[in-house]
Amino acid sequence: MNVMIYDSTGDKGFPDDYSRITDFRTLPHGNSIVAICQGNVVDVLSRSLTEQHAPRVGSCQEWVDQVRSGNRRIIWPPGLAGLAILRAVAYAGLKPSTLANQVEERAPGRIHIVSYGVGSAEPGSLFERRLRGFTEAVAELRPGSRIPWELLEPASWPENLVSIYLLLKSLALSPPDRRSQIADVWHRQAWRGRVWAAALDEYVEAVKGGPQLWHEAGLPEISDDGTVLDGELGLVLERLDAALDAIRGVFPSVGS
């Protein structure tokens, strides 16, 4: 399967190496396309899935009700396996958010409403990194396979941030000689940069003003490719209590 972009507003900065959809009726037959759609939900649904001469609707709830009653019939263009819809606001602006579930239930597994606001899809953005992982997974799928929409969503639990918290907590509870051993083992792990980068993403997503608070707590600066830029554990150890407090704020039920 392939991922293509339908951006009715043209303001998200999707990477140039993704193909664009301008007319769903001209999708290549024989290919299974997963569309990432930016725009008004009703507009996207009406342009992509329903009969050309179906009656216009004024709201997403009206669209749902018409499909549910059988007055509007969903027609999938040949080659379109599924579509995800996003905007700069949570649940693509649908209110209440449960309306997103009603839309998805009209075509289970084939329509997905992104649960958070996507401010940018430009290279290096959090959504672009998720989109890359999603694209890689979709490329391995056969037609008819389940689409892994969860790869476009935040993790249900900030597992990388928890890993960093446990690392720092072990340093805080260890005597000086043991600290240096733990730090030495950590620095030998080739994947540690990816954990730091993912932990920063989880922190920024959970905390308003996240990047500034992260750095004020003495946590390291991370480049887009996961490279730690400014001292890593040496910097963190100087302000270990502040770093632990900053992370603990994401999951306040964690004890001190």
Residue pairs with C-beta under 8 A, 6 or more apart in sequence:
1 31
1 32
1 33
1 34
1 81
1 138
1 139
1 141
1 142
1 143
1 145
1 147
2 19
2 31
2 32
2 33
2 34
2 138
2 139
3 18
3 33
3 34
3 35
3 36
3 131
3 134
3 135
3 138
3 139
4 18
4 19
4 20
4 21
4 33
4 34
4 35
4 36
5 14
5 18
5 19
5 20
5 21
5 35
5 36
5 37
5 38
6 20
6 21
6 22
6 24
6 35
6 36
6 37
6 38
6 39
6 44
6 48
6 83
7 14
7 20
7 37
7 38
7 39
8 37
8 38
8 39
8 40
8 43
8 44
9 38
9 39
11 38
12 38
12 118
12 120
12 121
12 122
13 120
13 121
13 122
13 125
14 36
14 38
14 121
14 122
14 128
15 121
15 122
15 123
15 128
15 131
18 36
18 135
21 27
21 33
21 35
24 35
24 47
24 48
24 77
24 80
25 77
27 33
27 77
27 78
27 79
27 80
28 79
29 78
29 79
30 79
31 79
32 79
32 80
32 81
32 141
32 143
32 144
33 79
33 80
33 81
34 81
34 82
34 83
34 84
34 138
34 147
35 48
35 80
35 82
35 83
35 84
36 83
36 84
36 86
36 131
37 44
37 48
37 83
37 84
37 85
37 86
38 85
38 86
38 87
38 118
38 121
39 85
39 87
40 87
40 93
41 60
41 85
41 87
41 92
41 93
41 94
41 103
41 113
42 57
42 58
42 59
42 60
42 63
44 83
44 85
45 60
45 63
45 85
45 103
45 111
46 54
46 56
46 57
46 63
48 77
48 80
48 83
49 74
49 75
49 76
49 77
49 83
49 107
50 72
50 73
50 74
50 75
51 72
51 73
51 75
54 72
54 73
55 66
55 71
55 72
57 63
57 66
57 72
60 94
60 99
60 103
61 99
61 102
63 72
63 103
64 99
64 102
64 103
64 106
66 72
67 73
67 74
67 106
68 106
74 106
74 107
76 107
76 110
81 110
81 143
81 147
82 109
82 110
82 111
82 112
82 147
82 149
83 110
83 111
83 112
84 111
84 112
84 113
84 114
84 149
84 152
85 92
85 111
85 112
85 113
85 114
86 92
86 113
86 114
86 118
86 127
87 93
87 117
87 118
88 117
88 118
88 119
89 117
90 97
90 115
90 116
90 117
91 97
91 99
91 100
91 113
91 114
91 115
92 100
92 113
92 114
94 100
94 103
94 113
97 115
100 113
100 115
103 111
103 113
104 111
104 112
104 113
109 146
109 147
110 147
112 147
112 149
112 152
114 152
114 153
115 153
115 154
116 153
116 154
116 205
118 127
119 125
119 127
120 127
120 128
121 127
121 128
121 131
122 128
123 224
124 224
126 201
126 204
126 205
127 152
129 201
130 151
130 152
130 153
131 152
133 151
134 148
134 151
134 152
137 148
137 151
138 147
138 148
141 147
154 202
154 205
155 202
158 199
158 202
158 203
158 206
158 250
158 251
160 195
160 196
160 198
160 199
160 201
160 202
161 199
161 202
161 203
161 206
161 247
161 250
162 251
163 195
163 199
164 195
164 196
164 199
164 247
165 244
165 247
165 248
165 254
167 182
167 186
168 236
168 240
168 243
168 244
168 247
169 244
170 182
171 179
171 182
171 183
171 233
171 237
171 240
172 240
172 241
172 244
174 182
179 237
183 233
183 237
186 192
186 233
187 232
187 233
192 228
193 222
193 225
193 226
193 227
193 228
194 226
196 220
196 222
196 226
196 228
196 232
197 222
197 223
197 224
197 225
197 226
200 211
200 214
200 219
200 222
202 250
203 210
203 214
203 246
203 247
203 250
204 210
204 211
204 214
206 250
207 213
207 249
207 250
213 246
214 246
215 221
216 242
216 246
217 239
217 242
217 243
217 245
217 246
217 247
218 235
218 236
218 238
218 239
218 240
218 242
218 243
219 235
219 236
219 243
219 246
219 247
220 228
220 229
220 230
220 231
220 232
220 235
220 236
221 228
221 229
221 230
222 228
222 229
223 229
236 243
248 254
248 256
